[in-house]
């Protein structure tokens, strides 16, 4: 006589989750980062409408609106473009970047007021800030895993949330003799990097990047609705808020990432021909600053010793 036992679904799920949690405790730094990218960084076509507020040590604020386009080709080439459309003084100004499969970054800036030309810079670095913000291309599209070493440090519990702590070193550095370039705090429940601390050559935090309004968007893939970058030394910060996001090939066709597309779609428009921007400015400021989000996010950042 055979006996059959029925195991409740919730118990199976709980056992599976526990087993996965235990196995994740055995992962090394690179394996954790690979899981981060497998879950959250692999969608090849992303279009976003963004609002951005920069503030300095004197409390002065500068508000902008932009469209972000990003695309990853089959060979691993990553393409990124950010086009500003507010305020009118920088309408059509664009940052165009391409990272080839070897990790070499080519960056160009398009300034419509200076006619049809791209100002280019080529090299391996992708950590330079662009157009007065505290963001670099790497801050937005993520780092290339093969360019770095990842060392797992002691886990952290911050505000009742469990985190993996991952130090990032250059590929050829001795991790025992050099300071890390940055440190990622990775949530253990969803493998999402919620904060990154960037260090100077003395091991001091000089820039902090934190993600807020983090939500699941598709299966295991999560995205943040807001990103805050703080420059500790300069006492300057930039808040980026995503007002619309689409994962669609149709919104980021290959031809967008070309000079010809920029020249055709964002020609220079003299200031006297522009519409009144007052109403648009009020809309931007309200969308970014409602409920005093800048001060609230300052309270949410996980400051670490």
N, C-alpha and C positions, 0 to 999 in steps of 0.2 A: 504494500500500500504506500503510495507516494503522497507526501504532504506538501502543500503549496502555501507559502506565506506571502501575504500582500504587504508591501512596504509603502507607506504613504509617500506621495510625490514630494511633499515639502521636506521629508526626512532625507530622501535621495539627494535633493538639491542642496540641503545643508551639509551632507557628508561630502558631496562633490566640491562645494565651496571651501570646506575645511581642508580637503586634500590639496586643492589648488593653492590655498594660502600657505600651507606647509611647504609645498614645492617651491613657491616663489621666494621663501626665506633662504633657499639654497642657491638662488641665482647670483651670478657675479655682476659687476657694474655694466659690462658690455651687454650681457644678456638682458638686463633690465632695460637698457636704452633701446635695444632691438625690439623689445616688446612695446615700448613707448611708440616707436616709429611704425611698427606693424599695425598698431591700433589707430593712431591718430594722424599720421603724416603721409599716408600713402594715396589719398584721393588725388587724382591727377589734374582735375579741373575745378578751380575755385574762383568765384567772382564775389566781391564784397563791395558794399557801399559803407563808407566810414566817415565818422566825425572825429576830429582830433582837437584837443586843447593843450597848449603848452603854457606853463607858468614858471616864472623865475623867482629869485630870492626876494624880490620886492613886491611880489604878488601880482605882477602884471601878467595878463593872459592874452594869448593869441589863438584864435579859433580858425579851423580849416575843415573843409570837406574834400573827400577824395574817393576815387574808385580804384579798387585793387583787382588785378588780374594775375592769376598764377596758373602755370601749366607744367606738367612733367611729361617729357617724351618717353618713348619706349626704351631708348638707349640710356635713360637716366638724366638727361639734360633737364635742368630746372630753369624755367623762365618766370620772371616776375616783372610786373609793371604797376606803378602807382601814379595815377593822373589826378592832379588837383583841379577842382572846379570852383573853389571858394576860398578866400575872397577874390574879387575880380582881378586884383593885382597879380595873382599867380595862376589865374585860370589857364589851363592847358599845360602848365609846367608838369613835367613827368620824370620819373626815375625808372629807367629800364635796366634790368640786370639779367644776366645769363650765367649759370654755373654749369660747366660742361662735365661729362662723366669722370674726368680726372680731378675735379674740384676747383679748376681755374675759374675765377670770377671775372666777368667783364661787366662794367657798370657805365652807364651813360646818363646824362641829364639833358633834357630837352627844354630850352627856354624859347618860347614862341616869339618873344620880343626881339630876339637876336637872329631872326630868319630861320630858314630850314637847315639846321645843323644840329648834330649831337655832340656834346662835349664828353669825350670818352676817357676812361681810366681802366687799365687792365692789370690784374695781378691776382694773387692768391687770397688776399684779404677781403673779407666781406663784413667786417665789423665796424666800418666807418659810418658815423651818423650822416643822415642826409637831410638837406634843406631846412636846417634850423631845428629839427626835431631831435629827440634823444634815441630814436630808433635807427638801427642798422638793418640792412637787408637780411642778415643772418637772424636778427631778432624776430623777424616776421616769417621767413620761410623755413627756419630751423637750420641746425648745423649738419654737416655731412659726417656721418658716423665714422667713416673710414679715415678721416683726417685727425682723429683724436683717440686718446686712451681714456678709459672710464674705470674709476676705482670706487668700489662700494665702501662707504664708511658706516658708522654706527647709525642704526635706525633712530628716527626722532618721532616723538609724540607731541603734536602741537595743536592745542585747542581740541583735544579729544580725537584728532585725526592722525592716523599712522602714515609715516613717510619713509621711503627709501631716500638715503642721502648719497649722491653720486658726485665725486670730484672729477673734473675734466682737465686733462693735461694734453700738451702737444704730443704728436705721434712719436717723436724721437726723444722726448724728455725722460729723465729718470724720476719716477713719481716719488721716490724716497728722498730726493735731494732738492726738488724744485717745488715752488708754490703752485697750486692749481690755478688755471685760468679762470675757472668759475665752478660753482657748485649748484647742482640741480636738486630740488626737493620734489620727489615723485610720489604722488598719492598711491598708497598700496591697494586701494579698492578699485581703481580704474587705470592705473599706470599713466596718469596725466601729470605733466610738469606744471605745478601751480606757482612755483617761484624759482628764480635763478639769481644767484649773487655772482657778480663779476668782480674779480680781484685785480689790484694793481701789482706791480713787481714786488712790493713789500708784503703782500698778503692781506692788504686792507680792502674792504668793500668800496668800490668806486662807482658801481652802478647796480641797481636792483630792478629786476623785472618780475612783476607779479600778475597773475591771471585771475580774473573775477567773473562772476556770473557764468560758471562752468556748467554746461549741460550736455547730456547725451543727444546726439543728432542722428545717429544711424548705427544700430547695433552697439559694438564696443567703441565706436568713434565718438569722442567728446570734443567740444569746442568751447572756448571762452568768449563771452560777449564783450568783455573789456580787458584791455592790457594797459598796465601802468608801468612806465619806465621812469626811474628816479636816478638822476646824476647826483651822487652824494657830495662830491667835491664842489661842483658848480652850483649846487642847490637849485637845480632846474629839473622839471619833470614834464612828461608828456603822457596824456591819457588818450588812448584810442578806443573808440566805441564803435562796434559793428552794428549798423542800423538795418542792414539787409545782407543775407548770405545765400548764395546759390551754388550747388555742386552740379555743374552742367557744362558739357563740351560746347554747346551752342553759344555760351556767353564768353568763352575764351578760345576762339579759333586761332590757328597759328599765325595768321596774317596780322593780328593785333600787335604782336611783338616785333614790329618793324618800324623803321623811320618813316617809310611811305605812309603807313596808316596814321601815324601821329601828325605828319604834315597835312594830310587830307582832312582829318577829323578835328584837329586842334590848331587851326591857323591863327596867326596873330590878329587880335581884334583891338583897335585903338580904344583907350579909355572912354573917349567921347561917344563911342558907338555902343557902349554897354548899357544894359538896363539898370534901373535902380535896384541896388542890392539890399536895401534896408530890411525888407520883409524876409529875405533869405537869411540875412545875418541873425535876425531875431530867432528864426526857426532853428538854426544851427546851435546857437548858444543855449536855447531851451532844451534841445535834445541831448546835449552833452552835460549840462550843468544842473539838470533838474534834481531836486532833493539833495543838493550840495554833494554830488557824488565824489568830487575830488577829496573833500575832507573825510568822507566816510571811508573811502578806499585807503587813505592814510592809516586809519585805525585798524583795517583788516590785514595789512601787510604783516607777514611773519618775520619780524626782525630777529635775527639770530646773532649771538655773541661771536 
